[in-house]
Amino acid sequence: MTTQSTRRSLLALTLASGLVSLPAHAQEPPKSRAGLDYVGVQGMALQYRKVGGLPEGRGWLSAGTLVLGSNISDLFHVEVRAGAGLNDAEIERTLKVNMDWFASWYMGMHYSMTDFSNVYAQVGFSHITGNAEIKEVSTAEEEDIPPSYSNLDKDFPSSSFAFSWLAGIDLKVVDNTYLVLEGGRLFEDTDSSASGYQFNGGVRYEF
């Protein structure tokens, strides 16, 4: 066998070995997160919808959130969240809505797609404390204020607890640290049919 033939044989053997090993690496199961606790910090964009029961009753508010949770198995997790509003939401230029603070409890299911990403969905309950206030307007503009807004000139939302849900994905950036993106509903006010939808982004650290 010539030297050139020998090199070709070795190259073919090396390529074949690499191709055989690729599926084995691709099929390696993701590392288990069962038993790991986690803490996270997030920024929230909260969109108010149907404030006063009106389709045009919309506005945006920013908030900060602290997350504490635990992966109780390879599929399930529980967590609590607490946060506060950072600014006011303006609704139709006549109503100002703010959120003093909120607290949420969730139980959810997660699935590891790879060893560096995770998708999840969770449901729970939230308590939100805030208020709505009619802005100072001219006498002529007072006629444009919907009556349903005047009825909200007090604590808002008026219901104490609300059903919440979230869906999201996390991506590993360094060991045990993940970038988190998620969206869902924070609350729906049973008295006024108004709701708040949350869009969150932040980091999570597992330990």
Backbone as CSV, one residue per row, in Angstrom:
resi,resn,N_x,N_y,N_z,CA_x,CA_y,CA_z,C_x,C_y,C_z
1,MET,0.861,-1.197,0.000,0.000,0.000,0.000,0.889,1.236,0.000
2,THR,0.600,2.181,-0.877,1.399,3.397,-0.978,1.083,4.329,0.183
3,THR,2.003,5.290,0.358,1.800,6.264,1.435,0.531,7.073,1.205
4,GLN,0.274,7.434,-0.063,-0.925,8.203,-0.387,-2.189,7.414,-0.084
5,SER,-2.197,6.125,-0.373,-3.358,5.274,-0.091,-3.566,5.157,1.411
6,THR,-2.460,5.042,2.138,-2.559,4.944,3.600,-3.183,6.203,4.183
7,ARG,-2.759,7.373,3.685,-3.324,8.638,4.184,-4.810,8.734,3.883
8,ARG,-5.185,8.295,2.681,-6.608,8.332,2.324,-7.427,7.421,3.231
9,SER,-6.882,6.255,3.544,-7.586,5.308,4.411,-7.752,5.882,5.814
10,LEU,-6.682,6.502,6.340,-6.753,7.099,7.679,-7.746,8.263,7.716
11,LEU,-7.772,9.084,6.653,-8.706,10.201,6.579,-10.140,9.716,6.535
12,ALA,-10.377,8.660,5.735,-11.734,8.098,5.645,-12.166,7.525,6.980
13,LEU,-11.254,6.875,7.696,-11.573,6.285,8.995,-11.874,7.374,10.016
14,THR,-11.113,8.474,9.982,-11.333,9.583,10.910,-12.688,10.239,10.678
15,LEU,-13.038,10.478,9.393,-14.331,11.086,9.074,-15.482,10.187,9.483
16,ALA,-15.330,8.886,9.239,-16.391,7.945,9.611,-16.595,7.921,11.113
17,SER,-15.500,7.957,11.873,-15.606,7.960,13.335,-16.295,9.217,13.832
18,GLY,-15.977,10.372,13.195,-16.615,11.630,13.597,-18.094,11.632,13.322
19,LEU,-18.487,11.085,12.152,-19.912,11.039,11.807,-20.679,10.129,12.732
20,VAL,-20.060,9.039,13.161,-20.720,8.110,14.077,-20.897,8.742,15.442
21,SER,-19.924,9.554,15.868,-19.986,10.136,17.207,-20.951,11.308,17.293
22,LEU,-21.264,11.987,16.154,-22.160,13.133,16.195,-23.539,12.804,16.748
23,PRO,-24.218,11.756,16.265,-25.530,11.442,16.830,-25.458,11.148,18.313
24,ALA,-24.389,10.511,18.751,-24.266,10.176,20.164,-24.223,11.437,21.009
25,HIS,-23.464,12.477,20.535,-23.409,13.733,21.278,-24.738,14.458,21.222
26,ALA,-25.385,14.423,20.067,-26.655,15.136,19.905,-27.743,14.538,20.779
27,GLN,-27.629,13.235,21.085,-28.667,12.569,21.849,-28.362,12.538,23.344
28,GLU,-27.307,13.204,23.775,-27.009,13.247,25.197,-28.141,13.966,25.925
29,PRO,-28.676,13.372,26.993,-29.798,14.002,27.697,-29.353,15.282,28.395
30,PRO,-30.228,16.307,28.453,-29.899,17.542,29.163,-29.634,17.260,30.642
31,LYS,-28.794,18.049,31.240,-28.477,17.903,32.652,-29.701,18.189,33.498
32,SER,-29.968,17.336,34.489,-31.153,17.495,35.332,-31.042,18.749,36.199
33,ARG,-32.179,19.453,36.332,-32.240,20.624,37.206,-33.008,20.325,38.486
34,ALA,-33.455,19.090,38.651,-34.240,18.716,39.824,-33.467,19.024,41.101
35,GLY,-34.143,19.645,42.049,-33.531,19.963,43.331,-32.811,21.299,43.367
36,LEU,-32.669,21.976,42.225,-31.984,23.265,42.194,-32.967,24.398,42.506
37,ASP,-32.557,25.309,43.376,-33.316,26.533,43.631,-32.824,27.612,42.676
38,TYR,-33.584,28.693,42.564,-33.144,29.770,41.686,-33.653,31.122,42.174
39,VAL,-32.932,32.154,41.769,-33.303,33.538,42.053,-33.169,34.315,40.750
40,GLY,-34.064,35.254,40.534,-34.030,36.013,39.292,-34.408,37.466,39.491
41,VAL,-33.937,38.306,38.598,-34.290,39.725,38.573,-34.795,40.035,37.171
42,GLN,-35.965,40.677,37.094,-36.573,40.930,35.793,-37.101,42.353,35.691
43,GLY,-37.175,42.814,34.454,-37.898,44.032,34.135,-39.215,43.647,33.478
44,MET,-40.284,44.344,33.816,-41.611,44.027,33.291,-42.183,45.209,32.522
45,ALA,-42.754,44.917,31.356,-43.587,45.874,30.639,-45.021,45.376,30.791
46,LEU,-45.834,46.123,31.533,-47.209,45.721,31.820,-48.163,46.532,30.965
47,GLN,-48.941,45.835,30.145,-49.919,46.510,29.296,-51.312,46.371,29.901
48,TYR,-51.918,47.505,30.238,-53.309,47.514,30.687,-54.216,47.453,29.470
49,ARG,-55.245,46.610,29.561,-56.204,46.477,28.477,-57.629,46.576,29.017
50,LYS,-58.506,47.171,28.223,-59.938,47.292,28.544,-60.168,47.965,29.895
51,VAL,-59.360,48.962,30.218,-59.584,49.728,31.440,-60.936,50.438,31.335
52,GLY,-61.742,50.331,32.371,-63.086,50.891,32.330,-64.022,50.105,31.448
53,GLY,-63.607,48.916,31.034,-64.434,48.101,30.157,-64.442,48.572,28.727
54,LEU,-63.544,49.501,28.368,-63.523,50.071,27.020,-62.376,49.484,26.201
55,PRO,-62.624,49.122,24.930,-61.556,48.568,24.084,-60.369,49.507,23.941
56,GLU,-60.617,50.825,23.936,-59.526,51.786,23.769,-58.821,52.098,25.089
57,GLY,-59.271,51.511,26.172,-58.660,51.762,27.477,-57.365,51.005,27.658
58,ARG,-56.283,51.476,27.007,-54.985,50.779,27.034,-53.876,51.737,27.466
59,GLY,-52.859,51.148,28.077,-51.695,51.925,28.477,-50.585,51.001,28.951
60,TRP,-49.363,51.539,29.037,-48.194,50.746,29.419,-47.578,51.276,30.703
61,LEU,-47.050,50.344,31.494,-46.388,50.663,32.755,-45.164,49.771,32.896
62,SER,-44.096,50.287,33.494,-42.876,49.504,33.727,-42.792,49.101,35.197
63,ALA,-42.207,47.926,35.454,-42.080,47.433,36.827,-40.813,46.601,36.958
64,GLY,-40.362,46.437,38.185,-39.233,45.563,38.487,-39.712,44.388,39.314
65,THR,-39.103,43.211,39.096,-39.585,41.980,39.734,-38.427,41.165,40.299
66,LEU,-38.636,40.620,41.505,-37.713,39.666,42.115,-38.387,38.300,42.107
67,VAL,-37.673,37.264,41.661,-38.227,35.910,41.533,-37.436,34.950,42.407
68,LEU,-38.144,34.113,43.186,-37.531,33.048,43.980,-38.274,31.763,43.679
69,GLY,-37.555,30.686,43.367,-38.234,29.442,43.019,-37.397,28.216,43.265
70,SER,-38.009,27.063,42.988,-37.333,25.788,43.186,-37.830,24.790,42.155
71,ASN,-36.887,24.034,41.564,-37.237,22.944,40.656,-37.479,21.699,41.492
72,ILE,-38.729,21.351,41.714,-39.038,20.241,42.602,-38.880,18.883,41.907
73,SER,-38.761,18.886,40.588,-38.496,17.661,39.840,-37.950,18.054,38.476
74,ASP,-37.748,17.071,37.603,-37.282,17.369,36.244,-38.355,18.036,35.398
75,LEU,-39.597,18.040,35.878,-40.691,18.597,35.091,-41.432,19.742,35.771
76,PHE,-41.394,19.834,37.093,-42.230,20.799,37.793,-41.406,21.758,38.645
77,HIS,-41.925,22.968,38.802,-41.288,23.975,39.647,-42.353,24.824,40.331
78,VAL,-41.965,25.454,41.422,-42.827,26.404,42.129,-42.019,27.679,42.353
79,GLU,-42.718,28.818,42.401,-41.999,30.064,42.616,-42.913,31.141,43.163
80,VAL,-42.295,32.138,43.765,-43.001,33.339,44.221,-42.309,34.544,43.580
81,ARG,-43.094,35.585,43.355,-42.575,36.810,42.755,-43.122,38.011,43.511
82,ALA,-42.335,39.067,43.528,-42.782,40.324,44.120,-42.144,41.458,43.331
83,GLY,-42.889,42.540,43.190,-42.353,43.655,42.424,-43.143,44.923,42.664
84,ALA,-42.696,45.991,42.023,-43.335,47.294,42.176,-43.273,48.047,40.858
85,GLY,-44.251,48.908,40.645,-44.280,49.728,39.452,-43.226,50.820,39.504
86,LEU,-42.700,51.181,38.346,-41.655,52.198,38.255,-42.155,53.515,37.668
87,ASN,-43.339,53.501,37.087,-43.897,54.721,36.516,-45.411,54.581,36.448
88,ASP,-46.079,55.594,35.917,-47.534,55.559,35.757,-47.899,55.238,34.315
89,ALA,-49.075,54.649,34.149,-49.608,54.393,32.814,-50.670,55.434,32.511
90,GLU,-50.604,56.025,31.328,-51.592,57.008,30.913,-52.608,56.348,30.000
91,ILE,-53.876,56.429,30.394,-54.962,55.816,29.628,-55.780,56.917,28.955
92,GLU,-55.724,56.961,27.643,-56.526,57.919,26.870,-56.340,59.367,27.334
93,ARG,-55.167,59.715,27.833,-54.788,61.079,28.219,-55.647,61.674,29.331
94,THR,-56.585,60.889,29.899,-57.447,61.431,30.956,-57.352,60.646,32.263
95,LEU,-56.803,59.432,32.208,-56.738,58.588,33.399,-55.300,58.159,33.645
96,LYS,-54.878,58.231,34.899,-53.533,57.805,35.287,-53.666,56.577,36.184
97,VAL,-52.946,55.506,35.823,-52.999,54.250,36.578,-51.592,53.900,37.036
98,ASN,-51.460,53.504,38.279,-50.155,53.041,38.755,-50.307,51.742,39.535
99,MET,-49.183,51.075,39.755,-49.152,49.832,40.528,-48.124,50.017,41.641
100,ASP,-48.591,50.050,42.875,-47.683,50.225,44.012,-46.786,49.001,44.174
101,TRP,-47.408,47.825,44.234,-46.648,46.581,44.351,-47.539,45.405,43.978
102,PHE,-46.915,44.264,43.733,-47.669,43.039,43.466,-46.894,41.847,44.019
103,ALA,-47.604,40.765,44.256,-46.995,39.510,44.704,-47.720,38.373,43.998
104,SER,-46.956,37.382,43.527,-47.531,36.261,42.774,-46.989,34.937,43.285
105,TRP,-47.804,33.909,43.175,-47.390,32.535,43.451,-47.727,31.697,42.229
106,TYR,-46.761,30.884,41.772,-46.960,30.067,40.574,-46.528,28.621,40.820
107,MET,-47.167,27.727,40.081,-46.689,26.352,39.929,-46.673,26.065,38.434
108,GLY,-45.581,25.461,37.953,-45.474,25.284,36.521,-44.775,24.020,36.095
109,MET,-44.759,23.823,34.802,-44.090,22.679,34.175,-43.033,23.218,33.213
110,HIS,-41.849,22.603,33.232,-40.778,23.015,32.329,-40.223,21.799,31.601
111,TYR,-39.630,22.073,30.452,-39.073,21.007,29.626,-37.750,21.475,29.052
112,SER,-36.705,20.695,29.250,-35.374,21.031,28.744,-35.244,20.568,27.300
113,MET,-35.186,21.503,26.379,-35.007,21.162,24.971,-33.569,20.736,24.699
114,THR,-32.614,21.427,25.322,-31.192,21.109,25.200,-30.561,21.330,26.571
115,ASP,-29.236,21.155,26.659,-28.573,21.397,27.935,-28.363,22.882,28.196
116,PHE,-28.799,23.752,27.266,-28.649,25.182,27.493,-29.952,25.961,27.319
117,SER,-31.087,25.290,27.146,-32.358,26.002,26.989,-33.498,25.208,27.601
118,ASN,-34.494,25.956,28.034,-35.614,25.394,28.765,-36.874,26.172,28.377
119,VAL,-37.978,25.485,28.105,-39.261,26.154,27.900,-40.164,25.803,29.070
120,TYR,-41.073,26.696,29.403,-41.915,26.453,30.571,-43.239,27.206,30.459
121,ALA,-44.202,26.732,31.238,-45.496,27.391,31.371,-45.924,27.236,32.823
122,GLN,-46.586,28.245,33.362,-46.965,28.195,34.768,-48.245,28.981,35.005
123,VAL,-48.975,28.580,36.032,-50.217,29.245,36.412,-50.185,29.510,37.906
124,GLY,-50.954,30.509,38.340,-50.968,30.831,39.764,-51.918,31.972,40.051
125,PHE,-51.635,32.670,41.154,-52.485,33.769,41.595,-51.620,34.973,41.964
126,SER,-52.170,36.158,41.769,-51.446,37.385,42.065,-52.322,38.338,42.860
127,HIS,-51.663,39.127,43.689,-52.314,40.235,44.395,-51.653,41.521,43.923
128,ILE,-52.442,42.466,43.467,-51.926,43.726,42.931,-52.525,44.885,43.708
129,THR,-51.691,45.806,44.125,-52.150,47.007,44.820,-51.771,48.231,43.994
130,GLY,-52.763,49.014,43.632,-52.523,50.216,42.847,-53.738,51.112,42.878
131,ASN,-53.735,52.131,42.052,-54.894,53.014,41.998,-55.000,53.672,40.633
132,ALA,-56.177,54.196,40.377,-56.452,54.944,39.153,-56.919,56.335,39.556
133,GLU,-56.482,57.325,38.804,-56.791,58.712,39.163,-57.072,59.521,37.904
134,ILE,-58.174,60.255,37.928,-58.493,61.141,36.823,-57.480,62.282,36.799
135,LYS,-56.883,62.535,35.637,-55.901,63.609,35.522,-56.596,64.978,35.516
136,GLU,-55.861,65.993,35.877,-56.395,67.347,35.834,-56.527,67.789,34.380
137,VAL,-57.738,68.126,34.001,-58.007,68.540,32.624,-58.829,69.824,32.645
138,SER,-58.932,70.442,31.497,-59.737,71.661,31.400,-61.221,71.318,31.466
139,THR,-62.027,72.338,31.682,-63.482,72.131,31.764,-64.026,71.530,30.475
140,ALA,-63.504,71.969,29.350,-63.971,71.446,28.066,-63.618,69.967,27.912
141,GLU,-62.446,69.564,28.421,-62.012,68.170,28.284,-62.748,67.236,29.234
142,GLU,-63.347,67.777,30.307,-64.069,66.942,31.271,-65.216,66.189,30.598
143,GLU,-65.791,66.797,29.565,-66.903,66.152,28.871,-66.447,64.908,28.111
144,ASP,-65.141,64.821,27.819,-64.623,63.676,27.065,-64.234,62.498,27.970
145,ILE,-64.307,62.683,29.280,-63.938,61.598,30.205,-65.074,60.585,30.273
146,PRO,-64.842,59.338,29.894,-65.901,58.324,29.963,-66.378,58.132,31.411
147,PRO,-67.663,57.945,31.614,-68.168,57.733,32.974,-67.500,56.550,33.677
148,SER,-67.126,55.512,32.917,-66.501,54.344,33.531,-65.131,54.679,34.110
149,TYR,-64.449,55.704,33.570,-63.168,56.132,34.132,-63.379,56.815,35.481
150,SER,-64.445,57.599,35.577,-64.734,58.273,36.844,-64.994,57.258,37.957
151,ASN,-65.592,56.137,37.606,-65.860,55.101,38.605,-64.590,54.406,39.077
152,LEU,-63.491,54.559,38.323,-62.227,53.921,38.689,-61.328,54.828,39.507
153,ASP,-61.820,56.017,39.869,-60.992,56.991,40.587,-60.815,56.554,42.044
154,LYS,-60.116,55.383,42.208,-59.904,54.782,43.535,-58.909,53.641,43.364
155,ASP,-58.929,52.683,44.301,-58.031,51.528,44.191,-58.288,50.777,42.890
156,PHE,-57.207,50.385,42.234,-57.341,49.651,40.971,-56.154,48.701,40.815
157,PRO,-56.388,47.426,40.483,-57.707,46.802,40.318,-58.390,46.591,41.664
158,SER,-59.704,46.482,41.621,-60.468,46.385,42.864,-60.505,44.971,43.429
159,SER,-60.330,43.945,42.596,-60.337,42.566,43.090,-59.025,42.267,43.791
160,SER,-59.091,41.542,44.916,-57.914,41.291,45.746,-56.937,40.319,45.097
161,PHE,-57.461,39.220,44.545,-56.600,38.213,43.931,-57.074,37.939,42.515
162,ALA,-56.114,37.592,41.663,-56.444,37.341,40.265,-55.684,36.120,39.766
163,PHE,-56.264,35.430,38.807,-55.613,34.290,38.172,-54.539,34.797,37.215
164,SER,-53.340,34.195,37.294,-52.212,34.611,36.454,-51.651,33.418,35.697
165,TRP,-51.028,33.707,34.560,-50.347,32.645,33.818,-49.173,33.242,33.043
166,LEU,-48.203,32.367,32.739,-46.993,32.774,32.038,-46.490,31.649,31.152
167,ALA,-45.818,32.004,30.071,-45.081,31.051,29.250,-43.755,31.716,28.887
168,GLY,-42.679,30.927,28.864,-41.391,31.545,28.600,-40.326,30.568,28.165
169,ILE,-39.136,31.107,27.967,-37.974,30.327,27.578,-36.754,30.910,28.282
170,ASP,-35.807,30.045,28.675,-34.543,30.539,29.213,-33.390,29.961,28.400
171,LEU,-32.322,30.728,28.304,-31.139,30.348,27.534,-29.901,30.546,28.404
172,LYS,-29.072,29.521,28.504,-27.879,29.611,29.339,-26.871,30.568,28.699
173,VAL,-26.345,31.493,29.528,-25.311,32.412,29.061,-23.953,32.056,29.660
174,VAL,-23.935,31.645,30.938,-22.758,31.080,31.599,-23.258,30.003,32.537
175,ASP,-22.353,29.298,33.227,-22.751,28.214,34.112,-23.800,28.676,35.119
176,ASN,-24.950,27.968,35.133,-26.041,28.194,36.090,-26.715,29.554,35.961
177,THR,-26.402,30.334,34.942,-27.015,31.643,34.740,-27.723,31.665,33.398
178,TYR,-28.986,32.098,33.403,-29.828,32.012,32.216,-30.466,33.366,31.897
179,LEU,-30.601,33.639,30.614,-31.383,34.763,30.132,-32.825,34.296,29.986
180,VAL,-33.775,35.078,30.517,-35.179,34.676,30.562,-36.034,35.647,29.758
181,LEU,-36.919,35.110,28.916,-37.899,35.896,28.169,-39.255,35.227,28.330
182,GLU,-40.280,35.996,28.674,-41.587,35.392,28.934,-42.713,36.404,28.761
183,GLY,-43.915,35.886,28.657,-45.096,36.731,28.534,-46.318,36.024,29.066
184,GLY,-47.325,36.785,29.472,-48.546,36.179,30.000,-49.448,37.232,30.608
185,ARG,-50.427,36.785,31.359,-51.375,37.700,32.004,-51.108,37.775,33.501
186,LEU,-50.982,38.979,34.015,-50.771,39.168,35.452,-52.088,39.182,36.206
187,PHE,-53.106,39.855,35.650,-54.384,39.927,36.367,-55.525,40.217,35.410
188,GLU,-56.726,39.931,35.890,-57.960,40.384,35.245,-58.894,40.826,36.353
189,ASP,-59.326,42.066,36.310,-60.180,42.639,37.338,-61.611,42.149,37.141
190,THR,-62.111,41.432,38.119,-63.450,40.847,37.978,-64.546,41.902,37.982
191,ASP,-64.282,43.065,38.572,-65.319,44.101,38.652,-65.432,44.908,37.366
192,SER,-64.291,45.214,36.742,-64.320,46.105,35.578,-63.943,45.434,34.266
193,SER,-63.534,44.155,34.300,-63.085,43.400,33.124,-61.755,43.898,32.574
194,ALA,-61.115,44.835,33.266,-59.788,45.289,32.843,-58.778,44.180,33.123
195,SER,-57.690,44.180,32.368,-56.666,43.162,32.552,-55.287,43.765,32.356
196,GLY,-54.276,43.050,32.845,-52.901,43.479,32.681,-52.060,42.333,32.154
197,TYR,-51.401,42.544,31.026,-50.566,41.519,30.403,-49.099,41.879,30.590
198,GLN,-48.328,40.914,31.083,-46.927,41.149,31.416,-45.990,40.563,30.365
199,PHE,-44.944,41.329,30.072,-43.886,40.899,29.158,-42.573,41.135,29.888
200,ASN,-41.886,40.038,30.223,-40.755,40.100,31.142,-39.450,39.668,30.480
201,GLY,-38.371,40.249,30.949,-37.033,39.853,30.524,-36.069,40.060,31.670
202,GLY,-35.106,39.134,31.832,-34.157,39.279,32.911,-33.188,38.127,32.974
203,VAL,-32.600,37.910,34.145,-31.632,36.846,34.348,-32.053,35.973,35.527
204,ARG,-31.666,34.706,35.464,-31.955,33.745,36.525,-30.686,33.001,36.881
205,TYR,-30.447,32.808,38.169,-29.285,32.060,38.630,-29.754,30.862,39.444
206,GLU,-29.303,29.666,39.068,-29.678,28.427,39.760,-28.546,27.980,40.683
207,PHE,-28.920,27.443,41.846,-27.915,26.990,42.794,-28.428,25.803,43.615
